[in-house]
Amino acid sequence: MKTYEAVFILNERQVKDGGEALTQEIVEHLTNLGGRILRQENMGRRQFARPINKQTTGIYLNFVFEMAPDKANQIADRYQLNPSVTRVGVLNYEGPPVKS
């Protein structure tokens, strides 16, 4: 198992509940792939440095999780075509150790 960090930027025009429903969907998807959530955080609405698709703000969700390396790329593949998700990035986690 390897530790990853995933950051999702949600389209405010598509999300009505501040990202709560999509957060639950992401958590279910990660656990169904055999991952274990170590930390999840709704970082709220943030301003972009440059507009993305004519949007100037988005809702940021941050997840730190453990998962088998061969399954990690399936996360970005699933959510890239979702209209509620503006951007998604899955990176190797290099921060301080997370206590589970």
C-alpha positions in Angstrom: 0.0 0.0 0.0 1.2 3.4 -0.9 0.0 6.8 0.4 -1.5 9.3 -2.0 -3.1 12.7 -1.9 -6.0 13.6 -4.2 -7.2 17.1 -4.8 -10.6 17.7 -6.4 -11.7 21.2 -7.6 -15.5 21.2 -8.0 -17.5 23.4 -10.4 -19.7 25.7 -8.1 -22.4 25.9 -10.8 -22.9 22.2 -10.8 -22.6 21.5 -7.0 -25.5 22.6 -4.8 -24.6 21.3 -1.4 -21.0 22.5 -1.0 -19.6 19.2 -2.3 -21.0 16.9 0.5 -22.7 14.4 -1.8 -19.7 14.2 -4.1 -17.4 13.8 -1.1 -19.4 10.7 0.0 -19.3 9.3 -3.5 -15.5 9.8 -3.7 -15.1 8.1 -0.2 -17.2 5.1 -1.4 -15.2 4.8 -4.6 -11.9 4.9 -2.8 -13.0 2.2 -0.3 -14.4 0.1 -3.1 -11.0 0.1 -4.8 -9.5 -1.2 -1.6 -8.2 2.1 -0.3 -8.2 3.4 3.3 -9.0 7.0 3.9 -6.5 8.6 6.3 -7.7 12.2 6.1 -10.4 14.1 4.2 -11.0 17.8 4.2 -13.4 20.2 2.5 -11.2 23.2 2.0 -14.1 25.3 0.9 -14.4 27.9 -1.9 -11.2 29.3 -3.2 -10.3 31.9 -5.8 -8.3 30.8 -8.9 -5.1 32.6 -9.9 -6.3 32.4 -13.5 -9.8 31.5 -14.8 -10.4 27.9 -15.7 -13.2 27.4 -18.3 -14.4 31.0 -17.5 -14.7 30.2 -13.8 -12.9 32.2 -11.2 -13.6 30.1 -8.1 -14.1 26.5 -7.1 -14.7 24.2 -4.2 -11.6 22.3 -3.1 -11.7 18.8 -1.6 -8.5 17.1 -0.3 -8.1 13.4 0.5 -5.1 11.5 1.9 -5.4 7.7 1.5 -3.6 4.5 1.2 -4.1 2.3 -1.9 -2.4 -0.2 -4.1 -0.4 1.6 -6.8 -2.2 -0.1 -9.7 -5.6 1.2 -8.6 -4.6 4.9 -8.0 -4.9 5.9 -11.6 -8.5 4.8 -11.8 -9.5 7.7 -9.5 -8.6 10.4 -11.9 -9.9 8.4 -14.9 -13.4 8.2 -13.3 -13.8 11.9 -12.3 -12.2 13.6 -15.3 -15.4 13.4 -17.3 -17.7 14.3 -14.5 -19.2 17.8 -15.1 -19.2 18.6 -11.4 -15.4 18.2 -11.2 -13.3 21.0 -12.8 -9.9 19.4 -12.0 -8.6 16.3 -10.2 -5.0 15.5 -9.3 -3.7 12.3 -7.6 -0.2 12.7 -6.3 2.2 10.7 -4.1 1.8 12.0 -0.5 5.0 13.5 0.8 3.7 15.4 3.8 4.0 14.6 7.5 2.9 11.1 8.6 -0.9 10.8 9.0 -2.2 9.0 12.0 -5.1 6.8 11.2 
